[in-house]
Amino acid sequence: MSRAERASTGSTSSTTTAVRRSPTRGNSNAQTSDRIVRRALALVVGVGVVLRVAQYLSDRSLWLDESLLALNLMGRSLADVVGQLLFGQAAPVPFLAAQWLVTSVGGTSEAALRLVPLLAGLASTVLFAVLAHRVAKGWTAVVATSAFVVSNGLIYYAAELKPYSVDVLVAIVLVLLGVGILEHEPSSRRAVAYAFAGLAAILCSFPSVFVACGVLAAVMAQPFVSPTRWAPRLWFAGIWVATIGAVGLVALARTEEVRSAFEGGGSVSRGAFGDGLLSVEWLNGFATGLVNSIGLSEERPVSHLYKVAALVVVLGLVALAVRRWLLALMLAVPFLATLVASSLDLYPLTERTTLFLVPLVVLLLAEGVAAPMRWVRAPLGVALAAALGVAVLAFPVYEAAGHLADPRVKEELRPALVGLLARAAPGDTLYLHPGAQYAYRYYAECDCFDRSERLRRLFPYRALDGRRDDSAALRPTGPRLLLGARDDEAADLRRRLSRVHGRVWVVHSHAEGQDEEEFFARGLPRELDALGSRVAVVRAPGATAYLYRLP
């Protein structure tokens, strides 16, 4: 073979080798990148677990809303709990059954009562990372999971005796099921299995029906754009439609008192359409609740970041619709369904009642952050994406880190009662603000407060059960306990204490509105100073116990 032929052969051989190695090298790089992303996701999930456990271990006092539900779980049978809830409370039967089981085994301490929400919050953190890796891919999944784990609302409600954390978990499960059907053509047997898995999930959460509507819309739209079989989808749709209808009717029946309470408190939406025009204020309130849940604030200068985040979410929906419009449909329909239900006065829009939409919001947020890298050439696209990521994540990360060292509290009645009992003496009188009676009764009866018996002995009462959230929880059985009234509180205080002589404790918590907060801060001490002389005061966040000596 000539030198030229050998050179030619060698060149060809080298080229062939390069061609053969190229796919291998590409696969290796892809595998390495995916491995790094998975490790980053695991690290972020670990941070999320720490944040939620830290909030749970802070062991804050039960506040009014939690106390109302806790009173339903104390000393009642399973049939009573899953039957008719007292004090205007509502929750899905599986959640109530799980709570009853935990308290039956572990007691009625704050930690036991909040265990189910914590487990749901931890499971949500892990499953959301799985969902983000399947939907967003690559580093976009890391951004989405990061936004999820530092979400202020998700961290807080993972340690709250309410079903909102379970709502989030169910929403993630339903979207995962929907993505599974979109990505893999199901057989009839598999579609039925998916349908019953979704049925079990939907039964655990009232607002899950809105997410289920989004999954159904995407699953049933797929055959119109790709060659897929109708039969499995019809099985799936039939079971889910029946489940959505049944859960919707049950939810309407069980939440009647709750919806009435929201209407009375002015928290429920007035409807999307006022005088025939779309209410911008209403939509802004809806968006504000979601962005607050993520960890952004309406206060300046952070309010500007709130606006940026809202625009990034819209950008993410557009970007996702361009790439995978069925998935965009799945994520968009739950928002529309929630708004329609609210416009019909069937579902209240507050930060906590829309918490189940946060997983969908952060997926769209991550898509919006990543959009510049797809639409603008590097390095400008990368720089824009990094800037958006910092803009929407910096403050939530800062807030989450702050709450890790100083967990959120709401109404700390327990330390106020501890301080009261440390100084209380036989013959003292207690004037109890009506908003404090529910948490007060919980601590007077639970097995987690070692001073409960002394509290009942000093200030005896008879327990009461009522249907409404403002029903009295107790009735004094002696002159040493006075239950205040909300109407004209200052006049009620003067009237009742004018007949009291000697030492009197005045305990308050749960201010309803700014006017009552102002009364607690300035009006109440002023009224008490006019009646007698202050002996001591025990202050705690959201609760105070004053000790006065009256002539």
C-alpha positions in Angstrom: 0.0 0.0 0.0 1.3 3.4 -1.0 2.0 6.2 1.5 -0.9 8.1 0.0 -3.3 5.2 0.4 -2.1 4.6 4.0 -2.6 8.3 4.7 -6.1 8.1 3.1 -7.0 5.0 5.0 -5.7 6.5 8.2 -7.7 9.6 7.7 -10.8 7.6 7.0 -10.2 5.5 10.0 -9.8 8.5 12.2 -12.9 10.1 10.8 -14.8 6.9 11.3 -13.6 6.6 14.8 -14.5 10.2 15.5 -18.0 9.6 14.1 -18.4 6.5 16.2 -17.2 8.2 19.4 -19.3 11.3 18.9 -22.7 9.8 19.9 -21.1 8.1 22.8 -19.5 11.3 24.0 -22.9 13.1 23.5 -24.7 10.5 25.5 -22.1 10.7 28.2 -22.4 14.4 28.4 -26.2 14.2 28.6 -26.0 11.5 31.3 -23.5 13.6 33.3 -25.7 16.7 33.0 -28.8 14.7 34.1 -26.8 13.3 37.0 -25.8 16.7 38.2 -29.4 18.0 37.8 -30.7 15.0 39.9 -28.2 15.8 42.6 -29.1 19.4 42.6 -32.8 18.4 42.9 -32.0 16.1 45.8 -30.1 19.0 47.5 -33.0 21.4 47.0 -35.5 18.8 48.3 -33.4 18.3 51.4 -33.5 22.1 52.0 -37.3 22.0 51.6 -37.6 19.2 54.2 -35.5 21.1 56.7 -37.6 24.3 56.2 -40.8 22.4 56.8 -39.6 20.3 59.7 -38.2 23.5 61.4 -41.6 25.2 61.1 -43.2 22.1 62.6 -40.7 21.8 65.4 -41.3 25.4 66.4 -44.4 24.0 68.1 -46.3 27.3 68.0 -49.6 27.7 69.8 -52.8 26.7 68.0 -54.5 29.8 66.7 -58.3 30.3 66.4 -58.9 28.4 63.1 -56.8 25.5 64.2 -58.5 25.4 67.6 -62.0 25.3 65.9 -60.9 22.1 64.1 -59.0 20.7 67.1 -62.2 20.9 69.3 -63.9 18.6 66.8 -61.2 16.0 67.3 -61.2 15.9 71.1 -63.4 13.4 72.8 -65.5 12.6 69.7 -66.0 9.3 67.9 -64.9 8.7 64.3 -68.5 8.7 63.2 -69.0 12.1 64.8 -65.8 13.6 63.3 -66.5 12.4 59.7 -70.2 13.2 60.0 -71.0 16.7 61.0 -68.2 19.1 62.0 -68.9 21.8 64.6 -67.9 25.4 64.7 -68.4 26.0 60.9 -65.5 23.6 59.9 -65.2 21.6 56.8 -62.7 19.1 55.5 -62.6 15.9 53.3 -63.5 12.7 55.1 -60.1 10.9 54.5 -58.3 13.9 56.0 -60.6 13.9 59.1 -60.2 10.1 59.4 -56.4 10.4 59.3 -56.5 13.2 61.9 -58.8 11.2 64.2 -56.5 8.2 63.9 -53.4 10.1 64.8 -55.0 11.8 67.8 -56.4 8.6 69.0 -52.9 7.1 69.0 -50.7 10.1 69.7 -52.9 12.4 71.7 -54.1 15.9 71.0 -50.9 17.9 71.3 -50.1 20.5 68.7 -47.4 18.2 67.3 -49.9 15.3 66.9 -52.6 17.5 65.4 -50.2 18.9 62.8 -48.5 15.5 61.8 -50.7 14.8 58.8 -50.2 18.2 57.2 -46.5 17.8 57.8 -46.3 14.4 56.1 -48.3 15.8 53.2 -45.9 18.7 53.0 -42.8 16.5 53.0 -44.4 14.1 50.4 -45.3 17.2 48.2 -41.7 18.4 48.3 -40.4 15.0 47.0 -43.1 14.5 44.4 -42.9 18.0 43.1 -39.2 17.5 42.3 -40.2 14.3 40.4 -42.9 16.3 38.5 -40.6 19.2 37.7 -37.9 16.8 36.4 -40.5 15.2 34.0 -42.1 18.4 32.9 -39.5 21.2 33.0 -36.3 19.1 32.4 -32.7 20.2 33.2 -32.0 23.3 35.2 -35.5 24.6 34.7 -36.6 21.8 37.0 -34.2 22.9 39.6 -35.5 26.5 39.4 -39.1 25.2 39.7 -38.3 23.0 42.7 -36.3 25.8 44.4 -39.3 28.1 44.1 -41.5 25.4 45.5 -39.4 24.5 48.5 -38.9 28.2 49.7 -42.6 29.1 49.1 -43.7 30.9 52.3 -47.2 29.5 52.2 -46.2 25.9 51.6 -43.8 26.0 54.4 -46.2 27.5 56.9 -49.2 25.3 56.0 -47.1 22.1 56.2 -47.4 22.8 60.0 -51.0 23.9 60.3 -54.0 21.9 61.4 -55.8 22.4 58.1 -56.1 20.3 54.9 -54.4 22.9 52.7 -51.1 21.0 52.7 -53.0 17.9 51.5 -54.6 19.9 48.8 -51.2 20.7 47.4 -50.1 17.1 47.5 -53.2 15.9 45.7 -52.7 18.6 43.0 -49.2 17.3 42.3 -50.4 13.7 42.2 -53.1 14.5 39.7 -50.8 16.4 37.4 -48.3 13.5 37.6 -51.1 11.2 36.5 -52.0 13.5 33.6 -48.4 13.8 32.4 -48.1 10.0 32.6 -51.1 9.6 30.2 -49.9 12.3 27.8 -46.4 10.8 27.6 -47.3 7.1 27.3 -50.3 5.7 25.4 -52.3 3.8 28.1 -54.0 0.5 27.6 -57.6 0.3 28.9 -56.4 -1.5 32.0 -53.8 1.1 32.7 -56.2 3.9 32.0 -58.6 2.4 34.6 -55.8 2.1 37.1 -54.8 5.7 36.6 -58.5 6.7 36.9 -58.9 4.9 40.3 -55.6 6.3 41.5 -57.0 9.8 40.7 -60.3 9.0 42.3 -58.6 8.2 45.6 -56.6 11.4 45.4 -59.6 13.6 44.5 -61.6 12.2 47.5 -58.9 13.7 49.8 -59.2 17.3 48.6 -62.2 19.5 47.7 -60.3 21.9 45.4 -58.7 19.0 43.6 -61.7 19.0 41.3 -60.3 22.1 39.7 -57.0 20.4 38.9 -58.8 17.3 37.8 -60.6 19.4 35.2 -57.3 20.5 33.8 -56.0 17.0 33.5 -59.2 15.8 31.9 -59.1 18.7 29.3 -55.6 17.8 28.3 -56.1 14.0 28.2 -59.3 14.3 26.1 -57.8 16.9 23.8 -54.7 14.7 22.9 -56.5 12.5 20.3 -57.4 15.6 18.3 -53.7 16.3 17.7 -52.0 12.9 17.7 -53.0 9.3 16.7 -54.1 7.9 20.0 -56.9 5.5 21.1 -60.2 6.8 22.4 -61.3 3.8 24.4 -58.8 4.1 27.3 -59.5 7.8 27.6 -63.2 7.3 27.8 -62.8 4.9 30.7 -60.5 7.4 32.4 -62.8 10.3 31.7 -66.0 8.5 32.8 -64.6 7.6 36.2 -63.1 11.1 36.8 -66.2 13.0 35.7 -68.3 10.9 38.1 -65.8 11.5 40.9 -65.5 15.2 40.2 -69.3 15.6 40.2 -69.7 13.6 43.5 -66.9 15.4 45.3 -68.2 18.7 44.1 -71.6 18.1 45.5 -70.3 16.8 48.8 -68.0 19.8 49.0 -70.8 22.2 48.5 -72.9 20.5 51.1 -70.1 20.3 53.7 -68.7 23.8 53.2 -71.9 25.7 53.4 -71.1 27.1 56.8 -67.5 27.9 55.7 -68.7 29.8 52.6 -71.2 31.7 54.7 -68.4 32.7 57.2 -66.2 33.9 54.3 -69.1 36.0 52.9 -69.7 37.5 56.3 -66.1 38.3 56.7 -65.8 39.9 53.3 -63.1 37.4 52.2 -65.0 35.8 49.4 -64.8 37.1 45.9 -67.7 39.4 44.9 -67.6 37.7 41.5 -65.6 38.2 38.4 -68.1 40.3 36.7 -69.5 43.5 38.2 -71.8 45.7 36.1 -70.9 43.5 33.1 -67.2 44.2 33.2 -64.3 42.0 34.4 -63.3 43.1 37.9 -59.6 44.0 37.8 -59.5 44.3 41.5 -60.9 40.8 41.9 -58.3 39.3 39.6 -55.6 41.3 41.3 -56.6 39.9 44.6 -56.5 36.4 43.2 -53.0 36.9 41.8 -51.8 38.6 45.0 -52.7 35.6 47.1 -50.8 33.3 44.9 -47.7 35.5 44.8 -47.8 36.0 48.5 -47.8 32.2 48.9 -44.7 32.0 46.9 -43.0 34.4 49.3 -43.1 37.8 47.6 -44.7 40.8 49.3 -47.1 43.6 48.3 -45.0 46.1 50.3 -42.6 48.4 48.6 -40.0 47.9 47.2 -40.7 44.1 47.0 -44.0 44.8 45.4 -42.2 45.6 42.2 -40.8 42.0 42.2 -44.4 40.8 42.7 -45.3 42.5 39.3 -42.2 40.9 37.7 -43.2 37.5 39.0 -46.7 37.8 37.6 -45.3 38.8 34.2 -42.9 35.8 34.3 -45.7 33.4 35.0 -47.6 34.7 32.0 -44.5 34.5 29.9 -44.0 30.9 31.1 -47.5 29.9 30.1 -46.9 31.3 26.6 -43.5 29.6 26.3 -45.0 26.3 27.5 -47.9 26.6 25.1 -45.5 27.0 22.2 -43.6 23.8 23.1 -46.2 21.6 24.8 -49.7 23.1 24.5 -51.5 20.1 26.0 -49.4 20.5 29.2 -50.1 24.3 29.1 -53.8 23.5 28.9 -53.5 21.1 31.8 -51.9 23.8 34.0 -54.1 26.7 32.8 -57.6 25.2 33.2 -57.5 24.8 37.0 -57.0 28.6 37.3 -60.0 29.2 35.0 -62.1 26.6 36.9 -61.3 28.2 40.2 -62.2 31.7 39.0 -65.5 30.5 37.5 -66.4 28.8 40.8 -65.5 31.9 42.7 -67.5 34.1 40.3 -70.5 31.9 41.1 -69.8 32.4 44.9 -69.1 28.7 45.2 -65.4 29.0 46.2 -63.7 31.7 48.3 -60.5 33.2 47.0 -57.9 33.6 49.8 -54.2 32.9 50.1 -54.8 29.6 51.8 -57.8 28.4 49.7 -55.7 28.9 46.5 -52.6 27.3 47.9 -53.2 24.1 45.8 -52.4 26.2 42.7 -48.9 27.1 43.9 -47.3 24.0 42.3 -48.8 25.0 38.9 -47.7 28.6 39.4 -44.0 27.7 40.1 -43.9 25.4 37.1 -45.0 28.3 34.9 -42.7 30.6 36.8 -39.7 28.4 36.0 -40.8 28.1 32.3 -40.9 31.9 32.2 -37.4 32.2 33.7 -36.0 29.8 31.2 -37.8 31.3 28.1 -35.0 33.9 27.3 -32.5 31.0 26.9 -34.7 29.5 24.2 -35.6 32.7 22.4 -32.5 34.8 22.7 -29.0 33.8 21.7 -26.3 33.3 24.3 -24.8 34.9 26.3 -27.7 37.5 26.4 -30.4 34.9 26.8 -28.5 33.2 29.7 -28.0 36.6 31.3 -31.7 37.5 31.0 -32.7 34.2 32.4 -30.3 34.6 35.4 -31.7 38.1 36.1 -35.3 36.8 36.1 -34.4 33.9 38.3 -32.7 36.2 40.8 -35.6 38.7 40.7 -38.3 36.1 41.5 -36.3 33.9 43.9 -34.1 36.2 45.9 -36.7 37.5 48.3 -38.5 34.1 48.9 -35.1 32.6 49.6 -34.3 35.4 52.0 -37.7 35.0 53.7 -37.3 31.3 54.0 -33.9 31.6 55.5 -35.2 34.1 58.0 -38.1 31.9 59.1 -35.6 29.0 59.5 -34.0 30.9 62.4 -37.3 32.5 63.5 -40.3 30.4 62.5 -43.6 32.1 61.9 -46.1 32.4 64.7 -49.6 33.7 64.8 -51.5 33.8 68.1 -49.4 32.6 71.0 -52.1 32.0 73.7 -50.2 29.1 75.3 -47.3 31.2 76.7 -49.8 33.9 77.8 -51.7 31.2 79.8 -48.4 29.9 81.2 -47.6 33.3 82.4 -51.1 33.8 83.8 -51.0 30.5 85.8 -47.5 31.3 87.2 -49.1 34.4 88.9 -52.7 33.3 89.3 -54.2 32.8 92.8 -57.5 31.5 94.1 -60.1 34.2 94.0 -58.8 35.8 90.8 -61.3 36.6 88.0 -60.7 36.0 84.3 -62.2 38.2 81.6 -61.8 36.2 78.4 -62.0 37.9 75.0 -64.5 36.0 72.8 -61.9 35.4 70.1 -59.6 33.6 72.6 -62.3 31.2 73.9 -61.6 28.4 71.3 -57.8 28.2 71.9 -58.4 28.7 75.6 -60.8 25.7 75.7 -58.4 23.6 73.7 -55.6 24.2 76.2 -58.0 23.7 79.2 -58.9 20.3 77.9 -56.0 18.9 75.8 -53.6 16.3 77.2 -50.6 18.4 76.1 -50.9 21.2 78.7 -49.9 20.1 82.1 -51.7 23.1 83.7 -55.1 22.3 82.1 -56.6 21.0 85.3 -55.6 24.1 87.3 -57.0 26.3 84.6 -60.4 24.6 84.8 -60.3 24.6 88.6 -59.6 28.4 88.8 -62.0 29.4 86.1 -64.7 26.7 85.7 -66.9 26.5 82.6 -69.2 24.1 80.8 -68.2 23.1 77.3 -70.6 24.0 74.4 -70.8 22.8 70.8 -72.2 24.9 68.0 -72.6 24.7 64.2 -71.3 28.2 63.3 -67.7 29.4 63.6 -68.8 32.2 66.0 -70.8 29.8 68.2 -69.8 30.0 71.9 -67.3 27.2 72.9 -67.9 27.5 76.6 -70.3 28.9 79.3 -68.9 30.1 82.6 -70.3 28.2 85.6 -69.2 30.6 88.3 -68.4 34.3 88.9 -64.7 33.8 88.3 -64.9 33.5 84.6 -66.4 36.2 82.4 -66.8 35.8 78.6 -66.6 39.1 76.8 -68.7 40.2 73.8 -67.5 41.5 70.4 -70.2 44.2 70.1 -68.9 47.4 71.7 -66.1 45.7 73.5 -65.1 48.8 75.5 -68.6 49.2 76.9 -68.9 45.5 77.6 -65.5 45.5 79.5 -66.5 48.5 81.7 -70.0 47.0 82.4 -68.7 43.6 83.5 -65.6 44.7 85.4 -67.6 47.4 87.3 -69.0 44.5 89.4 -65.6 42.9 90.0 -63.4 43.6 93.0 -59.9 42.5 93.6 -57.6 40.9 91.0 -58.8 40.3 87.5 -57.0 38.9 84.5 -58.0 40.1 81.0 -56.9 37.8 78.2 -57.3 38.5 74.5 -56.2 37.0 71.2 -57.3 36.9 67.6 -58.1 40.5 66.5 -60.6 40.6 63.7 -59.6 43.5 61.5 -57.5 46.6 62.0 -60.0 48.3 64.3 -59.8 45.5 66.8 -56.0 45.4 66.5 -56.0 49.0 67.4 -58.3 48.4 70.3 -56.0 45.7 71.7 -52.9 47.8 71.3 -54.2 51.1 72.7 -57.9 51.1 73.7 -57.9 48.0 76.0 -54.9 49.2 78.2 -56.5 52.6 78.4 -59.8 51.2 79.5 -58.1 49.0 82.1 -56.0 51.8 83.5 -59.1 53.8 84.0 -60.7 50.9 86.0 -57.8 49.9 88.3 -54.1 49.6 88.7 -51.9 47.3 86.6 -50.1 44.5 88.5 -48.5 42.5 85.7 -48.7 41.9 82.0 -47.7 38.8 80.0 -47.2 39.6 76.3 -46.9 37.1 73.5 -47.3 37.4 69.7 -51.0 37.8 69.0 -52.0 37.4 72.6 -51.8 39.2 75.9 -52.7 38.6 79.5 -53.2 41.7 81.8 -53.4 41.4 85.6 -55.2 44.4 87.3 -56.3 45.1 90.8 -59.8 46.7 90.9 -61.0 48.7 93.8 
